[in-house]
Amino acid sequence: MTSMNNDKDSPLKRRMVPRGLQKLIEQCLKIYPDQTNPLQVTTVLKYWLGGQDPLDYISMYHNPGNPEQNVPPHWHYISFGLSDLHGDGRVHLPDTVGGPEPRSGMGFELTFRLLKTSGDADERPPTWPANLLQALAKYVFQSGNRLYTGDNIPWRRSLDGKTSSIQHMLIAEDPQMSRTETPFGWVDFLQIVGVSNEELEQASRWNGKGVLNILQKEPLTGGQWLITNMARAKSVFELFPETLKQLELDLEKEGSDLAGVGADFTFKELSKNVTVKKEIDPEDEITKSISSCNIEIKKEFNEGLEHSNSSDMINPFHHSQVPSRVLPLDGIELTLAPYAAKFLVLAIKDRIRHGRHFTFKAQNMAVTFVAESVTGTIVNKETPYGVLGNWVQILIPNSLMPKMLDAFSGLHKSADNLKIPLTYEWSEHNLKFIIDNPAPELLNQQGPILA
């Protein structure tokens, strides 16, 4: 439950401000020195007392913009609570893996810039962006997944709950709020940017940072400060078709920077020297499963994992403890949820074909496709499938790529239009993919961790 206030500050209240929060407020005052008491959405029942909303406060500032840079007036929303405000363990534990410069809590707060309109009654900002930031914060707290610049967030409904075509989000750096050092570590400010279906689609295919750079070039699509305009009806690619042509050329030449997404999947081992169509005794197979975070907004939020061009393997999990024992598999059958099927095309065409890797990650496990040239893997041409702890790896040989691209050519459709189950099999590689909803009883199981 939240309330909105702009009560006058007092010496007593200033003395009671937590030290982490005080540093963030000081950063805000550098930008808004004349707004010492902004309108604020406040959580009534705090998170550490059993409340459901993890953000203690969301401040809403009037930003006059910058006419010289063609930046219009807008509302600027800033969250407080993803970082450690208190430093006493009530919400966040101290960062023990941050090196000499640890992060505070999750290491970031969220911001949002909304174009001001003549309909803003009494010059008061709408509160729906605060609810949006609170929902994203819940995802971060419940999943443990941090957000990064360039990540894309499928939301699949108007951000303001109405009929706008702005139905998804990208993550950018806030143009005014720089990294802040607090007594409990550093804090970055990540800005939520509202985007259309086509903009999200191209961000997923290419990379979020690239699409953000395109949006920044035009005031109509956000401008330098990436201000969200909920009244915008056309995507940047509809307004400026030449940008889409250039993006297609870049994709063909350089491939995609999107290295992974969250997805439900299950897998099992296919025994050696049998065709994939033959029934296999369940006692002779390895059957494990994973799922994306089992929370309310699961199907509305499938984030990118990373945006690296490197051909080296990167551990998809935040922890660094990886078992040394590798379990080789004779063959593999992978069942992938329909909503993630379209990324199979991206994985093979825009990642593997360019000598890279692509990961489907869930709460307990991950599966990574790797090209022959990727280094640091547990698989190779002789042993193309393996499991390391919670991490499954599948080598996609060069000879198989054209066959996969041909087979996956129809997966650009939306999940609702796919006639599932869809089965793709390459018996000579003892490999089988199924597009279907994984069996519920197999989801949310902890994967293997081998000593």
N, C-alpha and C positions, 0 to 999 in steps of 0.2 A: 504494500500500500504506500502511496506517495502523496505528498502535499506540495503546493507551490507557495513560495513566500519571497519577500524581499525586505525582511525586518531590518531595521537600522542596527548596525554593529554597535558593540559596546566594549569597554576595556575588559570586562569580565569574560565576554564571549571570545575576545581575541586571545586571552590567556588560556582558554580551554581548547583552542584549535590544535588538533594533532600536528606533530612536527612535519610529517610527510605531506599532509594536506596544506600546511602553511607554505611550504616551498612551491607547491603547484599554484596556489593563489598568487604568490609573488610573481610567478611567471605570467599569469593572466593579467596582473596589474601593469606589467610592462607594456602590454598592448592596449589595455583599457584602463588607463589611470583615472579616468573620470567616472568609471562604473565600479565603485567599491562595493555596491550592494546590488548585484544583478538579480533579476528574477531567477529563481532556483527551484528545481524539482527535488524534493527531499524524501528519502525513504523513511517512513514512520517507524516500522519495525526493522531494525538493522539486521544485516545478514548474520552476524555472529550471535544474535539473540534468537535465531530461528526464522528470520524473515526470508522471503523468496527472492528479493531483489538485491543483487550483489553490489550495485552502485549506491554509495551513500548519498551522493549529490550529483546533479547535472545542472550546471550553470548555463544561462542563456543570455548572450551578450548581443547588443546592437552594434553591428560593424558598418561604418559609413562607406566602406569600400575605398577605392582609389581611382578617381577619374582619369588621372594621367596614364594609368595602366588599364583603363577600360574595365575596372572592377566595380560592379554595382553594389549598392547597399544590400545587406543580407543579415540574417540571424546566424550567430555562431554558437553552437552547443558544445560544451566541454564536460566530459565525465570525470568523476572522482571515485575511485574504488577498485579499479583493476590493478593499480599500483598499491603498495603498502602505505597506508595513511598513518598507521598507529605504531608499527614496529614492535608490538608486544606479542605477536603470534595469534592474535584473536581471529585473523582472517588468513594472512599469508605467513608461511615459514620463510626464514632468511634464505637467500640464494646462496647455495653452497657450491655451485658449479660455474659461477660467473667469472672466475678468475680474479685478478686484482681489482676489477671494476664490476662489482655485482649489480644485477638489476634489482629494482624495487618491485616486489610482487610479480605480476606478469610482465613487467617491463614496459608497459604502455598504458595510455588512456586513449579513449575514443573521442573524436570530434566530428562535427557535421556542419556544413554551411548551406543554408536554405535561402534562396532568393526572396527578398521582401516583395510583397504584392500590395496593391491598394486594398485588398480585402482583409489585411491583418487588422482586426478590430482593435481600436484604442492603442495601436502600436504595441500590442502584446504578442509575443511569439507563440505559434501553435505548439502544443505539447506532444504531438505524436512523434516528433523526432526523439524526444527523451525516452518514450516507450520503446522505440526502435533500438536505441543504444542499450537500454536495459535488457532487451531480448538477446542482443548479441553478447552482452556480458554474461548472461546466463549460460549461453553456449560455451563460452571460453571456460567458465568455472566448472561446468559439469563435464566437459570433455577433456580439459587440460590442454587443449590445442591453442597455441598462441597464434595471433594474426600477424601477417607481414605485408609490407608494401608490395603491391601487385597481385595480392590474393583476390579471387573473385568469389562472390557470395550469391548464388541463385536464391531468390526470394519467392518468385513466381506469383506475386500479387503486388498491387500498387503499394508503395512504401507508406503512403498516407491513408491506406485503407479505402480509397475511393476508386476512381476510374483512370488514373494516370497511366501512361505507357512506361513510366519510370518504375520498373518492377524488380530491379536487381541492384547489386552494389559491387564496387571495386574499392580496394584499400589503397590510399595514397598517403604521402607524408603531408602533415598540415603545413601550409606555406608560411605561417607566422609563428607557430609554436615549436621551438627547438628543443632538443634533448635537455632535460633538467636533472641536475644532481640533487638528490634529497639525502637526508641522514640515513636512509635505508637502501640506497642504490639509485641507479639512473632510471629515468622515465622518458619514453618517446611519446609523441602524440600522433596517432594514426587517424586520418580523416576518411570517413565514409563518403563515397561518391555515388549518387544514384545514376543508374544507366538503364538503357533499353534492352530488349531481348537480343537484338542484333549485336549490340555492343558487347553484351556478356558473351554471346556465342563466339565472336571474334577474339575476345580476351582469352577464352578457354582454348581456342585453336592456336593462338599465337602466344601472346603474353600480356598480362594485365598492365604492366608498366608501359608497354608500347601503345596500348589503346588509351591509357591516361595521357600520354604525350600528344596523341592526336586530338583528344578532347580539349586539352589546354590551349591548342592553337587558335580556337575560335570562341569568341564571347558567347555565341549562341549555344555552345555545348559545355559551358562551364568556365572557360577562360583560364587565365593563369592560376587562379585560386580554386578552380574546380568547384564552383558553386552549383549546387543542385537546383534545377528549375523543374518543378513538378508539372508545369504546363507544357513542357517541351514534348511535341508529338512525333518528331522525326529523329532518327538516329543520325550520328555524324556521317555515316556512310550513305544515307539517303540525301543528306544536305550537301555532301561533298563526295560524289561517287569516285573521284580520282583517288581518294584515300584507300578505298577498298581494293582497287586495282593494284596499288602499290603494296598493300598488305599481302595480297595473293602472291605477288612476285617475291616478296621477302620470305614468305613461308616456303615456297618452292626452292628458293636458293639456300636459306639458312635453317629451315625447320622451326619447330616451336620451342619456346622456353618453358612451357608448362610441363613440369616433370612428374606430376602426380595429382590425383584427386581422391577424395574419400568415397568409399563404395562398400556395399554389402557384397560378400562373395563367400563361397565355400569351395573346398578342393578335396580331391582324394587321389591316391596313387593308382595308376594303372599298372597292372602286373606286366612283367616282361614277356615277350614272345607271344602275346595274344593280340588279336585285333581289338580295336576300341569298341566294336559293336557287340563283342561277346560278353555275356554275363560273367561277373567276377564274384567269387565268394567274399562276402563282406569281412570274413575273418582274416582274409589275406591282404586287405587294403588298409592304407592309412587314411583316416577320414578326420579332417579338422575343419573348423569353420571360424569365420570372423564376421563382424558387422560394424557398420559405422555407429556412432554414438546413439544409444537408445534414449533419446530425449525428445521433447515435444517438437522442436524445429528440425529434426534430423533430415527429413526429405526436402527441406527448404534451404539447406545449407551444406554444400559440398565444396569444401575449400581446396584450393591448390596447395600442394605440399611445399614446393620450392620452385625456384626459378633460376636454376643454374645451367650454364652451357657446358659444364665440365663433363668429360667422358668417364670420370672416376665415379665409383659407386659412393653414395652417401647414405648413411644409416637413416632410415625413415622414422626412427623413434628418437625421442628426446634424450633418453638415457643412453649412456655409453657402454653399459655392461652387456657385451655380446658373448655368448658361449663360444668355445673354440671347436666343439665337435659339430661336424656337418653331417646331415642325414641325406644321402643321395637317393633320388627317386627314379624308378625305372621308366615311368611315364606319368602323365598328370591329366586329370579332368578338372577343369575350372568352371564353376557356375557363377555367372556375374549378373547382378541385378539389372533389369532393363534400363533404368534411368542413367546408368553409367555406360551403356553399350556404345553410344556414339564416340566415347573416348578411345575405343579400340582402334578406330580409324586414325585418330590423332596419334595414338601410341606407335602404330606401325609406320604410317606415312610421314609424320612430321617429327618423330623422335628416333625410332629404331633405324629408319632408312638413312638418317643422318649420323648414325653411329653413337646414339645416346641410349638412355634408359627411361622407363616410365613405371610409376608405382600406383597401385590401387591400395589405399591404406584404410584400415578400420581401427576400432578401439583396441583390439587385442593382437591383431596380426597385420601383415602386409604382404603383397605379392608384387614383385618387380620383374618386368620384361627387360632384357638386356640385349644389346647388339653384340656381335662378335668382337668388336673393337673396344668395348667397355672394359676398363681395368678394375681390379679390386673385387672381383666377383667370386662366388663359390662354385660357379658352373663354368663349363667349357664345352667344346664340341663332343668330347668323349662322354661327359656327364652333364647333359644339358639341363637337368632339373635337380633342385636341392632345397633343403630346409636348414636354416641356421637360427636356432632359437625361435623367435616369433616371425621370422622373415623367410618367405618362399621366393625363390628365384627361378625364372624360366628364360633360357637362352633361345632367342629367335635367330636361326641361321639365315645367312644372306639368301640362300636358295629358296627359303620358305616365304620370304617377304612378299614377292609378287602374288603368290597363291593366296596369302592372307588378305592382301589389299583387294583382290578380285572377289574373295568371299565376303568381305565386310562392306562392299560397295553400297549396300542398302541400309546401313546402320546410321545414316545421317538423319533419319526420320526421328520424330519425337517418340518417347517411350510409349505413349498412348497409342501410337499407330503401328507398333511392332506386334506381329502375330507370334506370340511366345507359346511354347518354347522354340527357340532357334538353336540348331546344333551345327557346329562346324568341326570337322575332324580330319586329321592328317595321320592316317594309320602308320605310314612309314616313319613318322616321328613319335609315334605313341602319344599323341597329343590331341586333346579334345576340349573345345570350348562350348559352353551352353549358356544362352541368354535366357534367364528365367528368374523368378523370385526364389531365392534360396529358401529351403525348408525352415520354417520358424523354429522348430525344435533344435536345429543345428546352429542357430545364431547365438551370439553372445557367449560362446564357449571359449575358455582360455586355450590358446594354441600351445604347441609344444615348446618347452625350453630345455634344451639338452645341455648337460653339464660338460 
